[in-house]
């Protein structure tokens, strides 16, 4: 199938497919006239790429488990080396957890500062929102 057909079959854009190819995640054949030609397995590969990117992995992470992209990711029998997938997922989860902790600290600091500013302005601190963006109770 050609690039437009693959884009349509996977609900993505030709630009995204070219990006995946540039980063070594997608490997089309080339026809004699230079057009990209994709086999049926490319649909699964693209869906897996999109699933993993949406889950927070990076293209660099995906390169580490490239051999697994052609398999059913949620199958017990996917990937010749499931240990590689486990390692990449654990590393990405550690990064995400670190970000969560950093954002939690920043949130606490902002809420504390907001309370101080409201007190200085003569407004009661009781109205500090639990989440930024919530309106303070009147």
Secondary structure, DSSP 8 states (H G I E B T S, - for coil): --HHHHHHHHT--HHHHHHHHHTTS---EE-TTS-EE--THHHHHHHHHHHHHHTT--HHHHHHTGGGTTS-TTSTT-SS-HHHHHHHHHHHHHHHHHHHHHHHHHHHHHHHHHHHHHHHTT--GGG--SSTTS----
